[in-house]
Amino acid sequence: PRINSEGLGTVHVFTATQTSWQFVATLIGTFGVDSGFGQSVAVSANCELIAVGAPAFNSFAGVGAVYARQGNATSWNLRDPRFALEHGASNAQFASAIALSNNGHILAFGSSQGVVFYRRCALTPNLWLDAGSFNRSGTGETLVTGGVGLSDDGAVAGIGASFVRSNGSSGTSAIVFAFNDTKFTEVHTLLDKRTEAPYFVRGFFVDALGKYVALTFGG
């Protein structure tokens, strides 16, 4: 994120014209100095919604926020609620990765404690409902999500993550989820490398129809 003169993160919004890109608006973080606001960003297809993460907020517990605009306005307003892990501990880094479906109906937040999904209430657009979560807390492993992706309609999701066991060993995973009415469930593990030195998944991308995925890795 770009840091303004007050030490707050910012997100800059541009729109494409026939020949160039035109600046539209700036979203300024409201979560305090050095919150990491803008480290992760996702936009719906019509740019009605912009989701922004601030994973360094509150001792790196992290927080996510959704900004919305009305019609063709050139400003976005912060909507409540703000998203965070229910029992977010320091260094959870919630919203270090974000995905938003093109239709703006599904949100996914990655953290150092897995991934959390939300679905937008059809009758009350400001209301986001729990759509499931995934971690490995019951296996003695800590799942650190490096990238999260959604298909256009939000029906297919995926995460790339590294994990660390209680004995100090580690590995890399890539997992695909499917949305069924109200919740996401795990459907397939693409990658499960249990090595001492994992390759960290930095990005997870799902194509428009949810038929192809791509992973990016870093050391």
N, C-alpha and C positions, 0 to 999 in steps of 0.2 A: 504493500500500500504506500501511496505517497503521503508523507507526513507534512501537515501544514505548520504554520509558525507557532501554534499552540501545542504541538506534539500529538495532535489527533490524526488518525488515519482518514483518508478520503477516497471516494470512488468517483471517477469521472465518466459521464455517460455521453456517448457520441451516436449520431445517426448517419446513415449513408445517404448521399445524394447521387446523382448520375455521374458526377465527376470527382467527388471527394467525400471526406467525412466532416460533419459539422458538430461542434460541441453543443450539448444540450443542457446539462446540469451537473452539479457536484453534490454528492452526498457526503456529509461530514459526520464522522464518528461521534457518538454521544456516550461512549463507555469509558471515557477517561484517557489519560495520557498512556501511551505505549500499550494499548489494548490489543494491538494487531488488527484493528478494524480495516477491512479491505483485503486481508490476506487471501480470502476465498470469496468468490462472487459467482452467482448464477442468475440468468435472466430468462424469463418466459418468452415465447415466440413473439408475442405482440408488445413486449416490453411493459406490460401492465405491472408486473411484479419483478422486483430485484431482491434477491436474497444475498445477504452479506454476513461473513463470519468475522468474529473478533476473538480468536483462540487464546490470546494472551490475557484476556480480561480476568480480573479477580484471581491473581496468582496462577494464571494459566489454566483456570477451570474452564474458561471459554464461554462464549455466548453467540447465538445467531439471531439475526433480525430480518424482517421482511419489510420492504418499502413498496408502497402502491401508489399508482396515479389514477386519476379519473379521466376517462375519455382520451383526448389528444393533448392533455396538459403536458407542460414541460417541467414539472416538478413532481417529486415522489415524497410521500409522507410515511414516517415510521408507523408501523402497525404493531399493536400488541396482539398476542403475547410475544415476549422475547423467549427464545428457545435456549434451554440448557439441560444438562443431565439432571435428573431428579435428585440424585445424591452426588453431584459433581464434586470431585475432589480436586485439590490443586494438581496441576499438570495433566488434567484430563484433555485439555486442548480441544474442547468441543467446538465444532464448526471449522476445524482446520481444513476440511474438504466439504464442498457443498454441491448438490445437484438439484435442479428444479426442472420438472417436466415442461415441455413446450406449451402445454395447455394450462400450466400454472396450478395443477391440481395435486401434485405430489412433490414433497420435499424430502431430501435425504441429507443428513448431517453425519460426517465422519468425525472420529475423535481417536484418542489413544485408548479408548475403551470400547471400540467397535463402531457400529453404525445405528442410527435411529431414524425411522421413517415417520412422516406425517402425511395425512390426506386432508385436503381442503373441504370443508363442509359445503355441500351444494346449496343449502338453504341460508346459511350464514357465512358469507365469504370471509369475514374476519376471523372465523373460528377454524382452528386446525386440530384435527383429531389424531390420536395415536394410531399409527399403522404398523407397529411392530418394531422390534430392535433385535440386534444380533451381537453377541460377544462370546467369549469362551471362558467366562468367569467360573463356570463349574468344572473346568478341565484343568485348572492350574496354569492356564495360559493367559497372557494379556495380549489382546488383539489391537494392533495399532493401524488404523485405516490411513492409507496414503492417498487413495483416490476413490471416488465414487461416481457412478454414471447411471443415467436413466434413459430409457427409450422415450420417443416423443410423447406418447400417451401415458407414460409412467407405469406401464404394466410390467416392464422388465427392469430390474436394477442389478447392479454389480458393484463389488468392492475389491480393491486390491489392498493387501495389508501384510505387514510383518507381524510376527508374534514372538513373544518371549516367555519361556517357561520358568517356573519357580526355581528350577535348578540352574538357570542361567543360559541354557541352550536356546536356539532361536530358529526361525524359518520364515517362509513366505507363502502366502495363500492368495488365491483369487476365487471369489465365490459369486454365483449368480442367484438372484432371488426373483420370485414371481408374485405379483399382486393378485389376490383372490378376494374380491368384494370389499373387504375391510382391512386385511393384513397382508404383509409380505412374509413369505416363507422361503427357506433355502431350498433350491432345486438341484443345484449342481456345483461341485467343486472343480474348477478348471485347473487349479495349480495348488499343490501342497508339498512344497519342498522343505523338508525338515533338516536343515543344515546348520552348521555352527555359525556361518557368516552369510546371512540372507541378502538377496538383492531386494532393495526396497522398491515397492510399487509406488511410483510417483503420480500416475494418472490411470484412470479406468474409464473407457469410453464405450458407450453402447450406441449402435446405429439407430436410425429413426424407427425402424420396425422391430427392433429388439432381436434381430437374427444374427448380428455379428458384434463382437466386442474386440477392443484393442487395449493392450496394456503398455505402459511405459515404465522403464525400470531405471533406477539409479543406485549407485553404491552407497 
